[in-house]
Every structure is written in C-alpha cells, then in structure tokens.
Amino acid sequence: MKQPLRLISKPLSKNQSQTGEVEADPYSFALTTAHYALAPRAKSRAELHAHLKKRGVEDEIAAAVLDELELQGLLNDLEFAQIWSESRQRQKKLSKRSIAQELKFKGVSQDIIEETMENIDDEDEYKMAFALADRKFRSCSHLDHDVIYRRVHGLLSRKGFSHSISGRIMRELLGSN
C-alpha cells in the first residue's frame, strides 16, 4: 500500500525520501499547519502564532502566514472573541469576568475583550446565574440552609460570578423558602 505524502519543514534524509515525504518550502508548511490548526475550531492570532512557533516556524514566516489568513478572513480576533464568549455563556454558563480572563489567556487584546464584554447584557448574565443557582438549589433544597448556601455560592463563585450577584441570588433563593 502506498503511503500518503506528508509535508515536513526539515531537510530530508535518504531514508525519508524513500518513505514518500516531500520537503515543502517553509511558507507552504506554515500555511498548511495553520489551516490544519484552524480546522477543529477558531483560534486567536496569538494562539495560532504559538502553535506555529511550536511546530518550528520562524517568526517572519509565521507573521506573513497570519497576515494572509487575516486577509482571507480565516483569522479575526474580534469574531473569535464574540464566538468564544457566546459559546462559553451558553455551554459553561460562565460570567463575564471568567470569559474575559479566558480571552486574555488566549492572547486577545484588551480592546477586543472590552468590546466583547460590552455585548453581554448585565441582566442576561444575572438571569443565567439565577437559573444556574436555582437548579443547584432545587437539587439540594432538602439540606440545611448553611449547606445550601455553601454549595450554591461555591458554584456561582467557580463560574466567576461576583460576590454581590451571588449574595443577591442567595437572598432571593433562601428568602423564598
């Protein structure tokens, strides 16, 4: 059975050329690597740059590839931040603060993070936190009030909600019971 061709960025030895590997120019290698990295999910510019560096791509070539991907519309930090924010709110029920922290860790600029966080309505965030807390409250409502408080407040804290939001929700939940 014939083996598929693989692109590599290092010079070939005599044994490698017999196995079907073809040497690619560094730009093509970097571009192909970037396309494969973007296939599973969108990435920030900094994430993709780190991925290319890890694969041995030089800084100038990586910058050229990243610029090309931006021109093609495949790399856009603002779009990435908005999609990431919506996804994390919907699936993980994370607060603005946690999402902003994740975006910062992913190398998104502070301006883009602030713009993305402005799109998250405070009241929607509160409703999401309340629904999350209410579900947890119902699952442990048979327990002592101190245990309920500790569990629900801990959940909200782990999701990144502020103490003021957690306290307000706890007063509403424990006050209704």
One Martini backbone bead per residue (centre of mass of N, CA, C, O) as a GRO file, in nm:
protein
  177
    1MET     BB    1   0.097   0.036   0.022
    2LYS     BB    2   0.060   0.366  -0.024
    3GLN     BB    3   0.186   0.650   0.100
    4PRO     BB    4   0.132   0.948   0.203
    5LEU     BB    5   0.196   1.268   0.178
    6ARG     BB    6   0.430   1.476   0.364
    7LEU     BB    7   0.485   1.765   0.531
    8ILE     BB    8   0.803   1.921   0.584
    9SER     BB    9   1.066   2.139   0.736
   10LYS     BB   10   1.291   1.939   0.706
   11PRO     BB   11   1.543   1.783   0.609
   12LEU     BB   12   1.620   1.509   0.421
   13SER     BB   13   1.672   1.193   0.425
   14LYS     BB   14   1.713   0.910   0.255
   15ASN     BB   15   1.481   0.754   0.402
   16GLN     BB   16   1.250   0.967   0.369
   17SER     BB   17   1.234   0.972   0.053
   18GLN     BB   18   1.122   0.668   0.050
   19THR     BB   19   0.842   0.729   0.226
   20GLY     BB   20   0.700   1.007   0.086
   21GLU     BB   21   0.841   1.262   0.165
   22VAL     BB   22   0.804   1.619   0.128
   23GLU     BB   23   0.955   1.907   0.074
   24ALA     BB   24   0.880   2.223   0.201
   25ASP     BB   25   0.827   2.525   0.214
   26PRO     BB   26   0.789   2.721   0.488
   27TYR     BB   27   0.526   2.861   0.403
   28SER     BB   28   0.358   2.612   0.328
   29PHE     BB   29   0.385   2.474   0.597
   30ALA     BB   30   0.255   2.701   0.768
   31LEU     BB   31  -0.016   2.713   0.618
   32THR     BB   32  -0.099   2.420   0.662
   33THR     BB   33  -0.081   2.422   0.968
   34ALA     BB   34  -0.293   2.646   1.009
   35HIS     BB   35  -0.530   2.502   0.875
   36TYR     BB   36  -0.530   2.257   1.067
   37ALA     BB   37  -0.569   2.428   1.330
   38LEU     BB   38  -0.854   2.561   1.224
   39ALA     BB   39  -1.050   2.321   1.184
   40PRO     BB   40  -1.181   2.261   1.468
   41ARG     BB   41  -1.117   2.575   1.553
   42ALA     BB   42  -1.102   2.873   1.646
   43LYS     BB   43  -0.842   3.127   1.664
   44SER     BB   44  -0.615   3.317   1.776
   45ARG     BB   45  -0.338   3.475   1.686
   46ALA     BB   46  -0.165   3.383   1.929
   47GLU     BB   47  -0.228   3.083   1.916
   48LEU     BB   48  -0.125   3.037   1.626
   49HIS     BB   49   0.159   3.139   1.673
   50ALA     BB   50   0.233   2.928   1.889
   51HIS     BB   51   0.187   2.684   1.707
   52LEU     BB   52   0.400   2.753   1.495
   53LYS     BB   53   0.642   2.766   1.686
   54LYS     BB   54   0.616   2.468   1.784
   55ARG     BB   55   0.666   2.374   1.467
   56GLY     BB   56   0.922   2.571   1.365
   57VAL     BB   57   0.839   2.857   1.292
   58GLU     BB   58   0.918   3.148   1.191
   59ASP     BB   59   0.830   3.467   1.258
   60GLU     BB   60   0.805   3.586   0.968
   61ILE     BB   61   0.633   3.359   0.852
   62ALA     BB   62   0.407   3.367   1.058
   63ALA     BB   63   0.321   3.659   0.999
   64ALA     BB   64   0.252   3.614   0.701
   65VAL     BB   65   0.036   3.399   0.746
   66LEU     BB   66  -0.149   3.563   0.935
   67ASP     BB   67  -0.205   3.788   0.731
   68GLU     BB   68  -0.331   3.608   0.515
   69LEU     BB   69  -0.565   3.499   0.693
   70GLU     BB   70  -0.692   3.776   0.740
   71LEU     BB   71  -0.749   3.840   0.440
   72GLN     BB   72  -0.932   3.571   0.411
   73GLY     BB   73  -1.102   3.548   0.700
   74LEU     BB   74  -0.974   3.317   0.910
   75LEU     BB   75  -0.864   3.568   1.094
   76ASN     BB   76  -1.043   3.696   1.394
   77ASP     BB   77  -1.051   3.824   1.703
   78LEU     BB   78  -1.337   3.940   1.732
   79GLU     BB   79  -1.492   3.694   1.634
   80PHE     BB   80  -1.370   3.496   1.831
   81ALA     BB   81  -1.464   3.637   2.094
   82GLN     BB   82  -1.768   3.619   2.039
   83ILE     BB   83  -1.790   3.313   2.005
   84TRP     BB   84  -1.663   3.235   2.275
   85SER     BB   85  -1.861   3.383   2.456
   86GLU     BB   86  -2.122   3.243   2.368
   87SER     BB   87  -2.030   2.955   2.428
   88ARG     BB   88  -1.962   2.990   2.736
   89GLN     BB   89  -2.243   3.079   2.819
   90ARG     BB   90  -2.412   2.841   2.708
   91GLN     BB   91  -2.239   2.586   2.816
   92LYS     BB   92  -2.088   2.699   3.105
   93LYS     BB   93  -2.198   2.952   3.252
   94LEU     BB   94  -2.025   3.211   3.232
   95SER     BB   95  -1.883   3.489   3.315
   96LYS     BB   96  -1.740   3.771   3.219
   97ARG     BB   97  -1.479   3.740   3.382
   98SER     BB   98  -1.403   3.454   3.276
   99ILE     BB   99  -1.400   3.520   2.977
  100ALA     BB  100  -1.188   3.743   2.985
  101GLN     BB  101  -0.965   3.562   3.097
  102GLU     BB  102  -0.956   3.362   2.862
  103LEU     BB  103  -0.893   3.568   2.638
  104LYS     BB  104  -0.629   3.664   2.759
  105PHE     BB  105  -0.492   3.383   2.752
  106LYS     BB  106  -0.536   3.377   2.421
  107GLY     BB  107  -0.433   3.684   2.322
  108VAL     BB  108  -0.637   3.899   2.349
  109SER     BB  109  -0.709   4.207   2.334
  110GLN     BB  110  -0.839   4.443   2.544
  111ASP     BB  111  -1.026   4.586   2.343
  112ILE     BB  112  -1.180   4.332   2.250
  113ILE     BB  113  -1.276   4.243   2.526
  114GLU     BB  114  -1.442   4.495   2.593
  115GLU     BB  115  -1.630   4.478   2.346
  116THR     BB  116  -1.745   4.198   2.416
  117MET     BB  117  -1.852   4.268   2.708
  118GLU     BB  118  -2.063   4.483   2.612
  119ASN     BB  119  -2.256   4.253   2.477
  120ILE     BB  120  -2.311   4.180   2.773
  121ASP     BB  121  -2.579   4.158   2.962
  122ASP     BB  122  -2.644   4.194   3.292
  123GLU     BB  123  -2.928   4.063   3.303
  124ASP     BB  124  -2.854   3.801   3.155
  125GLU     BB  125  -2.641   3.714   3.356
  126TYR     BB  126  -2.830   3.696   3.597
  127LYS     BB  127  -3.029   3.489   3.481
  128MET     BB  128  -2.820   3.267   3.445
  129ALA     BB  129  -2.732   3.250   3.743
  130PHE     BB  130  -3.012   3.189   3.857
  131ALA     BB  131  -3.067   2.926   3.703
  132LEU     BB  132  -2.822   2.778   3.814
  133ALA     BB  133  -2.890   2.811   4.117
  134ASP     BB  134  -3.173   2.687   4.114
  135ARG     BB  135  -3.088   2.404   4.030
  136LYS     BB  136  -2.906   2.356   4.275
  137PHE     BB  137  -3.114   2.415   4.494
  138ARG     BB  138  -3.316   2.184   4.423
  139SER     BB  139  -3.099   1.948   4.472
  140CYS     BB  140  -3.046   2.078   4.795
  141SER     BB  141  -3.317   2.161   4.967
  142HIS     BB  142  -3.302   1.929   5.203
  143LEU     BB  143  -3.095   2.092   5.333
  144ASP     BB  144  -2.920   2.293   5.497
  145HIS     BB  145  -2.868   2.628   5.469
  146ASP     BB  146  -2.557   2.623   5.484
  147VAL     BB  147  -2.516   2.413   5.261
  148ILE     BB  148  -2.661   2.557   5.038
  149TYR     BB  149  -2.496   2.812   5.038
  150ARG     BB  150  -2.221   2.681   4.983
  151ARG     BB  151  -2.293   2.542   4.713
  152VAL     BB  152  -2.410   2.777   4.547
  153HIS     BB  153  -2.186   2.984   4.594
  154GLY     BB  154  -1.958   2.805   4.481
  155LEU     BB  155  -2.065   2.780   4.195
  156LEU     BB  156  -2.068   3.083   4.127
  157SER     BB  157  -1.766   3.127   4.180
  158ARG     BB  158  -1.655   2.922   3.968
  159LYS     BB  159  -1.806   3.091   3.730
  160GLY     BB  160  -1.737   3.415   3.817
  161PHE     BB  161  -1.920   3.541   4.013
  162SER     BB  162  -1.999   3.774   4.208
  163HIS     BB  163  -2.077   3.842   4.531
  164SER     BB  164  -2.325   4.020   4.474
  165ILE     BB  165  -2.478   3.819   4.298
  166SER     BB  166  -2.476   3.582   4.492
  167GLY     BB  167  -2.619   3.725   4.727
  168ARG     BB  168  -2.880   3.799   4.579
  169ILE     BB  169  -2.960   3.510   4.506
  170MET     BB  170  -2.961   3.392   4.792
  171ARG     BB  171  -3.183   3.573   4.903
  172GLU     BB  172  -3.399   3.478   4.706
  173LEU     BB  173  -3.390   3.172   4.763
  174LEU     BB  174  -3.405   3.177   5.087
  175GLY     BB  175  -3.657   3.368   5.102
  176SER     BB  176  -3.861   3.163   4.948
  177ASN     BB  177  -3.821   2.918   5.182
   0.00000   0.00000   0.00000
